[in-house]
Amino acid sequence: MDFYENGRRVIDQLGQYLTESRNKEKPVIHQRPIEEIQTSLDLDRYIENGGLTGPDLDVFVKKYLSYSTRLHHPGYLAHQVGIPHPTGALASLIDGFTNNAMAIYEMGPSAAAVEFFIINYLLQKIGWAPMPLKIEDRLTVSHGGGVLTHGGSLANLTALLAARNHLDPRIRESGNSDDLVILAPASSHYIISKAAGIIGIGEKNVIALDTDPLGRIRPDRLDAVYEAIKKQNKRIIALVANGGATGTGLYDAIDDIGTFCNERDIWFHVDGAHGACALFSSRMRKYLDGIQKADSIVLDAHKMLRTPLLCAALLVKNAEPLDFVFEPKASYLFHEKQQPGFDFIQQTIECTKAGLGLKFYFTLAALGEKGIETYLDRENDLTLKAYKYIKSQEDFCCPYYPESNILCFRIKGPDTLQLAIRDQLIQEGRFYISSTLLNTSRYLRIVCISPETGIDDIKDLITAIKRIKAGIPKRN
Ligand SMILES: *Cc1c(COP(=O)(O)O)cnc(C)c1O
């Protein structure tokens, strides 16, 4: 049967891709012009009559993989996208094959059960009460809630919607008034202002909180902002903090900010898309001290938790605002059908929703909590080693002591030099790094996320950067 044979062919190709990537036999990044890739893949060929099977499939997959960006390569240091655990990737296959659109229970009881389990597991890790398994108890027992979404962007958007509709339940039907603001540092992910635009608050009504030079919220300045906003008779939908910032990986002072918000009854949202993974590390957990003071948290499993794209969790301390975010009544209870489970559909923007939980569950279940912790601590260690090494190099500087796995640095020279170095590195294909603006200066930025990367790779990277600055071409 085609399925078995083709499946074996694809798995073989992926296995080879993994080995070549790990062994640095192929470039980490291989960006060819779009026309060239389309021609090479011969995309037109199968459209009319089909026939992509057997040896043809082999040829196609091989070419496809040859132009793919190799996250399993030790030189992959660019973005916060997880290096998927192979077992997690098998869950993607099961999810794709079964196609259970599990947002309604009857379309995917297994997937819904796994999602429910994952949400409760994460709620308990934060210290919040899990959702009761007996759905009728949801109205009487106070508990947390949550949903998995296709990415942290949707999760943040949903959190802000829940906060807005909680602040004023009339808005969902009648639309926004013009007195609404969101408080967030300028270092927050751009989805926060984008979300403000989407939900009609307006990007200019995201009030930038005072920060230190590294973009961290200054808790001592919160009161002044708050008083100023109250004087203008504005209403605060939420205060957003970074639990770690995308650019730097640095954490806001969650505990102090949480106390401030709790005392004033302000919805406290922690965007932990990248950094809430610290829940899994006893060493890094300190950066999330006070996290239980939040009202909502976003965590991306597809960043530091080795889960294939996409799996983000939105978690709320009290389920109610999320239960009612899109619905005036608890419609998960009022069915015209008999059902022994729970529909997530009232909690999401999405209608058809994949069984995202399985990818995260398979990854967790393959590595175990201990394995996840070992991985997180390893990446944190590597980042600290890289920091010490780079800081000790002449002409290099690192603007801060890293808290997670993100490190920014500069080599002496103008911003244009930093950008030119990154371009050249990508061209050469041995290292793939990113860059970021910090305090209006351009920095090179590495994300230690690949379990394949070691300190020797970082040392080689620095050697390559010095060589590029000196104008010496790469020797093969
Ligand atoms: C990555 C990230 C996001 C966006 O999440 P996606 O999963 O890419 O949609 C939001 N906030 C922070 C802090 C992030 O690091």
PDBQT file of the ligand as one rigid body, heavy atoms in Angstrom, charges set to zero:
ROOT
HETATM    1  C1  LIG A 501       7.114  34.481  20.106  1.00  0.00    +0.000 C 
HETATM    2  C2  LIG A 501       6.446  35.445  20.975  1.00  0.00    +0.000 A 
HETATM    3  C3  LIG A 501       5.127  35.826  20.724  1.00  0.00    +0.000 A 
HETATM    4  C4  LIG A 501       4.377  35.373  19.498  1.00  0.00    +0.000 C 
HETATM    5  O1  LIG A 501       4.089  34.010  19.567  1.00  0.00    +0.000 OA
HETATM    6  P1  LIG A 501       3.886  33.145  18.228  1.00  0.00    +0.000 P 
HETATM    7  O2  LIG A 501       3.782  31.760  18.736  1.00  0.00    +0.000 OA
HETATM    8  O3  LIG A 501       5.099  33.402  17.388  1.00  0.00    +0.000 OA
HETATM    9  O4  LIG A 501       2.644  33.626  17.574  1.00  0.00    +0.000 OA
HETATM   10  C5  LIG A 501       4.522  36.668  21.618  1.00  0.00    +0.000 A 
HETATM   11  N1  LIG A 501       5.179  37.124  22.695  1.00  0.00    +0.000 NA
HETATM   12  C6  LIG A 501       6.446  36.776  22.981  1.00  0.00    +0.000 A 
HETATM   13  C7  LIG A 501       7.104  37.302  24.219  1.00  0.00    +0.000 C 
HETATM   14  C8  LIG A 501       7.139  35.923  22.114  1.00  0.00    +0.000 A 
HETATM   15  O5  LIG A 501       8.412  35.602  22.391  1.00  0.00    +0.000 OA
ENDROOT
TORSDOF 0
